[in-house]
Amino acid sequence: MNKKEIIVEKDKKLVQILQDFGFSFADVCKMLRNKDVKIDGKVSKENSLVHAGQAVTVFFSDDMLEKKFEKVFEDENVVIVYKFSGIETDGERGLSKVLKAIAVHRLDRNTEGLLMFAKNEKTAVMLKKALKNHKIHKFYVAEVVGDFVVDKQFDAFLLKDEEKAEVKIFDKVVKGALPISTKIKTLKHGKESSVVEVELLTGRTHQIRAHLAHLGHAIIGDGKYGSNENNKKFHEKRQKLACFCLKFDFVGIESLNFKEFQKFPKWEQIENR
């Protein structure tokens, strides 16, 4: 049994707090029935209103985390999973701990998609080196605001703001900013939204989210780089962004050399609005 304490930042219903943290609605109901949730040390079986500053303590089993991913490939050295939105790559409740493996790269908590984990340090070093040398190609799919028809590479500069935990994109050189390159191709488009494929040529923090927003087509559901107005319009609380493809050149691991893994998110099949 695992234990986690959540300090509430603003008034919110208990069920919503637990769902925002990553638990499914079914799991939340189960934990409440089993008296596995406490508010300020007192057991709660109801969907109570929790106030800012209060502490929610929850006890949960590993199988609740297992539901947050699907294994796509596994051998003695590597495991590739499809991570669903709402779970961390690392950390106390992250997939690294669940899989007991080393994350080769990362996805934001609310970004879903394919993730690589190494089962030993030697494999981790090899795969991280392959990523650095552009021998592993990561492709994403995103639904963005507006009619966006494009098929080109965009180059810019990214400046990270550590205090705000966000980045800014500039078209010209700025002191402290790092160069970025992002390939974007439209898969389908409509008057209200478009679905695009994105290939990361550089892997900077929040690169895709910030770059698309800078181009005037923020990812739907992105609370940091998008707008609340658009997110409410599309009724989305989590960003429509997923890593759907990992393509390998020669990386020194026989089971991965010249292989490609794909898995599309369910929402990619939606009709354009």
N, C-alpha and C positions, 0 to 999 in steps of 0.2 A: 504493500500500500504506500502511495506517495502522498506527500503533504505540500500544500502551497498556500501562502498568505498573500492576499491581494489588498493593497491599500487603495480605497476608492477615492478617485479624484473629483468626482461630481455626483450629485444625487442621481440615483438610477435604480431601477428594479433589479432584484437579485438575479433573476433568470437572465436578463440582458447582460449583466456584468460577467456572468460565467460563460455565456455564449461569445461575448466579445473576446474573452480570454482564449477561446478556441474549442470549448466543449460543445458537442452536439446537443440539441434540445432534448433528445431522448436520454442522453447521459446525465444532463442536468436534472431531469425529472427523477431519474433513478437515484442520484445522490441525495436529493431532497427526501425521497421516500426512506432511504436508508440512514437518514440523520447524519450524513457525511459533510454537511455544510454548517459552519458557525459564523455568526456575526458578533464581533467583539467577544468571542469566547462562548456565546450562547447558541445552542443548536437551533437551526431554523428549518422548518418544514414547509414554509409558505413563501410565496413570491413577494417578499417584503420590499419596501422602499429602503434602500441603503443610502445613508447620507455621506457626503464628502468627509474624509478623515477616518471613517470607520474601517475596520479590518474584516475582510471575509476570508475565512480559513476553509479550505476544501481538501478532502481526502479522496483520492482516486486511484484506480488500478491501472496497470500498464496497458491493459487491453483497450482502454479508452484512448490512449495515444496511438495504438496500432491502427485504429480506424482513420487516422489522419494521413495515411499514405498507402500506396500499393507498390509492391516489388515488381520491377520490370525486368531485372537481370541480376543474377548472383552467381559467383563462383568462389574459389578459395581466397581470392585477393580483393575482389570488388563487389559492391552491391550498388545497383542503380534503382532508385525509387521515384515514384511520382508523388510529390508532397502536395497535399491539399492546403488551401488557404486557412490560416488561423493557427499554425504551429511554427515554432522557431526551428532553424537549422541546428543551432547550438544552444547551450544553456541548460538549466535545470530540467526543463520539460522538452528540450529539443530532440531532434531525431538522432543526433550523434549519441546521446545517452541511451535512447531506446535500442538503436542498432548496435551499440557498443563498437562504433567505428569512427574513423576520422573523416570529417567533411572536407572534400577536395575543393569545393566552391560553395557559395551560399546563395540563398534566396531570401528576400524579405519575408517577414512573418505572413503578410497578406498577399504574397505572390505565390502562385502554385506552379508546379512543374517538375521536370526531371532534375534529380540531384545525384551526384556521385559521392560515394563514400569508400574509403580504403580500409581494408581489414588489418593492415599492418603498416608500419612506418615506411618501409621500403617502397611499397606501392604508392603511398601518399606522396612521397618525394617525386616519383616518376610522373605521376599524373599532374601534379602541380607544375612541374617543369614543362610538361607537354602543353599545359594551358598557357604558360608564359611564352612559349615558343610558337603559339598559334597552331598547334597540332590538334587541338580539340575545338570544335566550332559549336557555339551555342546559338540556337534560334528561338525566338520568342514570338508569341502571337498576342496582340492587344486590340481591344475595342476602344476607339478614341472618339472624342466629340467632333462632330462636323463631317462634311464631305471632303475627304482627304485622298486625292489620287496622286500617287508618287511611286517612283522606282529609281532611287538614287542613294548615294552615300553622302551623309552630312558630316562635316568636320566642324568642331567648335572647341571651346575651352571650358573646363569645369572647375569651379572654385568651391571648396568644402567649408562650410561654416560649422565648426565643431560645437559651439554653444547652442545653436538652434537645431543641430542634428539634421541639417539639410544642405543642399548644394544649389549653386546658381550657374547658369550657362551663359557664356559670352561668345559673340561671333569673332571678337578680336582678342589678341593676347592681353592678359591681365596678370598682374603680379601675383604669384602663388597659384595660379590656375594651371591645370594639367590638360594636355590635348586629348580630345576624344574623337572617335569615329564611329558612326552608327549607320548601318544600311537599313533602309526602310522600303518596303514594297507593299502596295495595296493588294489585298486578297479579294475584298469586296467592299462596296461603298454605297452609301445612301445619303439622303438629305440630312438626316439627324446624326448618323454615326457611321464609322468605317471600321473595318477589321484590317489590321496591317501585320505583316511579318517583319520582325526586326532581327538583324544579326549584329551581335556585339563584336566589334573589331577591337575595342578596348573595353576593359571591365572595371569601370569606376563606380563608386557608390551612387546609387539611385540614377545611374546614367540614362536608362531608357525613359523612366518616368519624367525626369527633369528635361531631357532633350525634346521629348514629344510635346510637353507643355510649352517649352520655349518656341517651338514651331507653330504654336497656336492650336494644337490638337491634343489636349490633355487626356490621359487615360480615364475612362469612366470609372467612378468609384474611388479614385485616388484622393484621399483627404488632405494630403500634404501639398501636392503640386497641381491638383485640379481645383474646381470651385464647388462649394457647397450647393450652389444653385443648380449646377448641372447634375451633381450626384443625386440631389432630391428629384430632379426631373426624370432621371432614368431609374430611380428607386434602387440605387446601388450603394452599399456601405463598404464593400471591399473591391479593390481594384481589379479590373478585367485585364489581367496580365498573367501570362503563363509561359514557362520555358517548355516548348513542345518537342524540341529535337536536339539531340546530342550526336554530333558526327565526328568520328575519329579518323585521323590519318594514322601513320605509323607512330605508336606511342610506347612501343617496347613491351606491351602486354598482349600476348597472343590472342586472348579471348576478346580483345577490344580492337585490335589492329584492323583498320579499314571497315569498321562496323558503323551502323547508324541505328539509333533508337528514337522512336517517335511515339508520342501520346498526346492527343489533343484534348483540351478541356471541354467539358460538356457544353459550356456556353458559346463555344466557337461555332456551333451549329445553328445558332439563332438566326432568324431572318432579320435583315436590316430594318431598322425602325424608320 
